[in-house]
Amino acid sequence: MTALTSLRVIELGGDVASAYCAKLLAGFGAEVLRIEHPSSRRSGPLAPADGDSADWLDTGKQRIECDDDALRALCTSADLIIDGLGAGGLEALGVDTALEQQAAAGRILLRIAPFGLHGPLATAPASDITLYAASGLMQSTGRGDREPLNAGFPLVQLGAGLRACCAVLIALHRRAGDGKGDVIEVSMQETALDTYEIALIQYLRSGKVARRNGDEHDLVPWRTFRCRDGWATVVGGPMRNWQKACTLFEDAELASSRLAHMGDRIAHRDEVYTRMQPWLSRTDKRAVFHLGQQAGLAWTYLASLEEAASDPQFEARAFFAEAASDDAHDRGRMPGAPFRPARSPWRQLAAPRHSRPGAEVAGAASTRWRGNAATNEQPLAGITVLDFTHDWAGPHAARLLADYGAQVIKIEYPARLDGMRGGYKARINQYPRVHQLHRNKQSITLDLRIPEHRAACHRLVAQADILLDNSRPGVMARKGLAPETLRQLNPRLIAVSLSAFGATGPYAAYAGYGGSIESISGLQELTAYVDDDKRFRVRELDVLNGVFGTLAALLALVQRDDDGEGQWVDVAETETTAWLIGEHFLRYFRHGSQPQPQGNGDARFALQDCFACAGEDQWLTLTAADEAQVRQLRALVGGHDRLHEDVARWCASRDAQQAEQQLHAVGIAAAHVRSAAALANDAHLQERTWWLDLEGERFPGLPFRLGRGGGVLHRRGPDLGADNAAVLPAVGLPPEQWPDLSPQALGTAYDNETEPS
């Protein structure tokens, strides 16, 4: 039985975000009815790009034709209504949206809108590029000497749909306890701001404004480089392995003491690149990939969609699956399961071609939930999570659970600290990114090589509900925490393992970071300027891969609510990354077409681009969807013959924010490219009270809002071992056995030992 069997979902709305959320629910067992109604027609800038895109998004669903009466009847029969109609849309159809009514009926109402349902921008038109600009993500994408660059796929909408699905599962978990439904509000902009969390917290604490720099990472090396037959992603991590791997470059100076530490390589960035390039220029990209991995570094290569589609790792894990259908039109390979729960198989169903009348499917809502526990405002209260993760994706997965009430215990190994604690021992508790990524968590320190520490850890496992790790396969087993051991210790435990390539296949032992995963998955191939052969990263895939980990944990939790059993979930981040561009894979398998980057344009629309405005590094994005909007645009900007040049001239003399408001007034999607500084003072976010305050310090807000409450900031990320006294004695580890946390006993994930002078 799949996790969501008997859950009835009504999908209303024409945007990608709503469809993506519903697709995930359908794949794990829900009955999803996508409503064909005039108000739910798929058109406009936020709709799926074409028929292949719609088929990818609609796998596993039924299309239902409805008039107003049939729609209201179907809504009454649903467990979940996904409302993508925007502010006022559902109310206009006569559907009750009051929290009290939904809660009493045990129904969950999910409301997704570009900027939320209230605030100055609540009714503002939007498109994929304007959402990317309005979230700050575009400010960090592309070259520093050029205009900001849009993502080559609808990243903001997909991220919104993914988090919306998490919100639904949280509400389902709470409903299993008290029988009550909820009303969830998801602002696409706010979900994207959650993705931009480190840039935002760094600005709040230091005033540093993140800006695009051509993917030039702070660490050296950490980007794509030209090689003999394309591009390879060469990173200097895990940094403890650099000295062994850098001998591949056949330049003795790279392995010398002068460039031994990351701080030295940062100080001599250009020299390091110059010394690396000769070997790269004569080496094939796949050879770079495998040689680097065999030396212990997370190298990959920039794969085209064709190369990713035939990748041996994807093939070994049967990642691409044929859509099951008797209709030849529906066939085509596409990504299968986004992750692999042991007890909830993914249903690879075809996209529906034919609609059914709504009267044929009306019926009663599910009554699987029991509703016999007391209501608690924090929906994940009572859930204990053991967080063995490090760096970004895994910690973000655990942070979302902590924000909505779970007790998350971060388990740290003092001899090799989380990379986010930095490379300088005097500063391990001072980095704002730690305060953000690990907020609402506890920190304890254990050395699992020591029998007493391992025994204490096993006692924690026996009491826990969820365990998260993002180590390479085999690492947790060497710590005495293999999946079979965990199940013996606690049959109700949900164990989620995030790794770069998954637990099986020829690359299972290979390492990965966000940049290397993006490039080999085919995703990075989509984002580029039209006149430039360099492909750029989008911001920030680490976070979205982490949210897939959250989703995996919540899905297993909902299934456990029903049957009492735990399970292990295998999350391969190359697969979750590829899942974000599933429509492109389906299109490739059907037609053999390799997508070409569109820069800031979009062939579907009459005009879309990013234009320079008055002031330094000030930019405006806009989408004129059709000829009617072109006429509105011409009337606003003047000129007659060359629309693009006329708009560029009009923008150049105007403040970007004022230009955005003028375009909204005539119904055109537009957004100035916001920086972290602009977002910190954004009037819309302030009216929505998105920013959080804790003891006088501001933090980025929450990705979604639960009408019945949930989502609280009560603690910034803790100091190393701050909760040893609160946790360790209770699991049999007295103070005299705690790890030494003095500077001389600490190691770091970096190869620096002291603060540079």
Helices and strands as residue ranges (DSSP letters): E 8-13, H 16-27, E 31-36, G 38-40, H 51-57, E 61-65, H 68-77, E 80-84, H 89-92, H 99-105, E 108-113, H 128-134, G 137-140, H 155-178, E 182-187, H 188-195, H 197-206, E 222-227, E 230-235, G 239-241, H 242-245, G 246-249, G 252-255, G 257-259, H 262-267, H 269-281, H 285-294, E 300-301, H 305-309, H 312-316, E 320-322, G 328-330, E 333-335, E 340-341, E 355-357, G 358-360, E 384-387, H 393-403, E 407-412, G 419-421, G 425-427, H 432-437, E 441-445, H 451-463, E 466-469, H 475-478, H 483-489, E 494-499, H 514-520, G 524-526, H 541-563, E 567-572, H 573-579, H 582-591, E 607-612, E 619-624, H 627-637, H 643-652, H 656-665, E 669-672, H 676-680, H 683-687, E 692-694, E 697-699, E 705-706, H 724-727, G 729-731, G 735-737, G 743-745
